[in-house]
Amino acid sequence: MLAPGTMDARAIYAIEKPDRKLWLQYLITGLLTGPLSPLAVLLLWFRYHSMRYRFDEHGVTKSWGVLAHREINLTYARIQDIHLRSGPIQRWLGLADIDVQTASASAGAELTIEGVLDPEAVRDFLYAKMRGVHAHDAPHADAPATAAATADAGEAATLLREIRDDVRAARLALEASHVSAPAPAATEASDG
């Protein structure tokens, strides 16, 4: 077994379901709900058995639910921050929740990855993908398009310099006309 935080990318791409320890966490949590334990355990059982993950080159997808199916697709480019969160039961089981945040208006996480045995490795993988996407936003394989974009940027810079020079000249001319123009004389209206 690899040390924590050292899963390779293939192992992370292979994650499709949460680990069985998540079901144990859900069971313990459900039993602690008191008189509603049977209902809570049943709902958590459906959640656990329907939860699926898909990691690919573009992002991560999480789906779950039987009656009300939900799916979240999140590209690496949208990721802003990643947090690990674990309660006492999770720490005892060696699990943690991986909260993935985006720049959306919601205060909470856009996506929570649950039931992963090595959350540090998944977090590090997501950070690496996030940084890779942000660092390489320009297309690499399309060299003519990159050259055209560079030429367009050069033309835009030249145009902006011309506009700047015209605005400066207009401002200087306006300031010069205010300085050289005599101040208007004050006249009083007379009543006769």
C-alpha positions in Angstrom: 0.0 0.0 0.0 1.2 3.5 -0.8 1.9 6.1 1.8 -0.9 8.7 2.3 -0.8 11.4 -0.4 1.1 9.2 -2.9 -1.7 7.7 -5.1 -0.8 7.9 -8.8 -3.2 9.5 -11.3 -4.3 6.1 -12.7 -5.5 5.1 -9.2 -7.5 8.3 -8.9 -9.0 8.0 -12.4 -10.1 4.5 -11.3 -12.1 5.8 -8.4 -15.8 5.1 -9.3 -17.5 4.5 -5.9 -16.9 5.5 -2.3 -15.0 3.1 -0.1 -17.0 0.6 2.0 -16.0 2.5 5.1 -18.3 5.3 4.1 -21.2 2.9 4.5 -20.0 2.2 8.1 -19.8 5.9 8.7 -23.3 6.4 7.4 -24.6 3.4 9.5 -23.1 4.8 12.7 -24.4 8.3 11.9 -27.9 7.0 11.1 -28.0 5.0 14.3 -27.1 8.1 16.3 -30.2 9.9 15.0 -32.4 8.4 17.7 -36.0 7.4 17.0 -35.7 8.2 13.3 -32.7 5.7 13.0 -34.5 3.2 10.6 -35.5 6.0 8.2 -32.1 7.7 8.4 -30.2 4.4 7.8 -32.5 3.6 4.8 -31.9 7.0 3.2 -28.1 6.8 3.8 -28.1 3.2 2.4 -29.7 4.5 -0.9 -27.3 7.4 -1.0 -24.2 5.2 -0.5 -25.3 2.6 -3.1 -26.2 5.2 -5.7 -23.1 7.4 -5.3 -20.7 7.4 -8.2 -17.6 9.4 -9.2 -15.8 9.9 -12.5 -12.4 11.6 -12.8 -11.2 12.3 -16.3 -8.9 14.8 -18.1 -11.4 17.6 -18.0 -12.9 17.4 -14.5 -14.7 15.3 -11.9 -18.4 14.2 -11.8 -20.4 13.0 -8.9 -23.8 11.5 -9.2 -26.2 10.0 -6.5 -29.8 9.5 -5.7 -32.5 6.9 -6.5 -35.8 8.9 -6.6 -34.2 12.3 -7.0 -31.1 11.7 -9.1 -28.5 14.5 -8.9 -25.3 14.9 -10.9 -22.6 17.6 -10.6 -20.0 18.1 -13.3 -17.1 20.3 -12.3 -14.2 21.1 -14.6 -10.7 21.6 -13.2 -10.7 25.1 -14.6 -13.6 26.2 -12.3 -11.9 24.9 -9.1 -10.9 27.8 -6.8 -10.0 25.9 -3.5 -10.1 22.5 -2.0 -10.5 21.7 1.7 -10.4 18.4 3.7 -12.9 18.0 6.5 -13.3 15.1 8.9 -15.3 14.5 12.0 -14.4 12.1 14.8 -16.1 9.1 13.1 -14.4 9.8 9.8 -11.0 10.2 11.4 -11.5 6.9 13.2 -12.3 5.2 9.9 -9.5 7.0 8.0 -11.9 9.0 5.8 -12.4 12.7 5.1 -14.7 14.8 3.0 -13.0 16.7 0.1 -14.8 20.0 -0.3 -14.2 21.5 -3.8 -15.1 25.2 -4.0 -15.7 27.3 -7.1 -16.3 31.0 -7.6 -20.0 30.5 -7.4 -22.3 32.6 -5.2 -22.9 29.8 -2.8 -20.8 29.9 0.4 -20.5 26.1 0.6 -18.7 23.6 -1.5 -19.8 23.1 -5.0 -18.9 19.4 -4.8 -18.0 17.1 -1.9 -16.1 13.9 -2.5 -16.9 11.4 0.2 -15.6 8.0 1.1 -12.0 8.2 -0.3 -9.4 6.3 1.6 -6.5 8.7 0.7 -8.1 12.1 0.7 -4.7 13.9 0.7 -3.7 12.3 -2.6 -7.0 13.2 -4.2 -6.7 16.8 -2.9 -3.1 17.0 -4.3 -4.3 15.5 -7.6 -7.1 18.1 -7.9 -4.7 20.9 -7.0 -2.2 19.8 -9.7 -5.0 19.5 -12.3 -6.4 22.9 -11.2 -3.0 24.6 -11.5 -2.3 22.8 -14.8 -5.5 24.1 -16.3 -5.0 27.6 -15.1 -1.4 27.7 -16.3 -2.1 26.4 -19.8 -5.3 28.2 -20.8 -3.9 28.9 -24.3 -4.2 26.1 -26.9 -0.8 24.4 -27.5 -1.4 22.1 -30.5 -2.8 25.0 -32.6 0.3 26.9 -33.5 -1.2 29.0 -36.3 -4.0 30.1 -34.0 -1.5 31.1 -31.4 0.5 33.1 -33.9 -2.7 34.8 -35.1 -3.6 35.6 -31.5 -0.2 37.1 -30.9 -0.5 39.2 -34.1 -4.0 40.3 -33.0 -2.6 41.3 -29.6 0.2 43.3 -31.2 -2.4 45.2 -33.4 -4.6 45.8 -30.3 -1.6 47.2 -28.4 -0.7 49.5 -31.3 -4.3 50.7 -31.5 -4.5 51.3 -27.7 -1.2 53.3 -27.9 -2.7 55.5 -30.7 -5.9 56.1 -28.6 -3.8 56.9 -25.6 -1.8 59.5 -27.6 -5.0 61.0 -29.1 -6.6 61.4 -25.6 -3.4 63.0 -24.3 -3.3 65.5 -27.2 -7.0 66.3 -26.7 -6.5 66.8 -22.9 -3.5 69.0 -23.5 -5.4 71.1 -26.1 -8.3 71.4 -23.7 -6.1 72.5 -20.8 -4.3 75.0 -23.1 -7.6 76.5 -24.2 -8.7 77.0 -20.6 -5.4 78.7 -19.7 -5.3 81.1 -22.7 -9.0 82.0 -22.7 -9.9 85.1 -20.7 -12.2 84.7 -17.7 -15.7 85.9 -18.5 -16.6 89.3 -17.0 -19.2 89.4 -14.4 -22.2 91.4 -15.4 -25.1 92.5 -13.3 -28.6 92.8 -14.5 -30.0 96.3 -13.8 -33.6 96.9 -13.0 -34.9 100.1 -14.4 
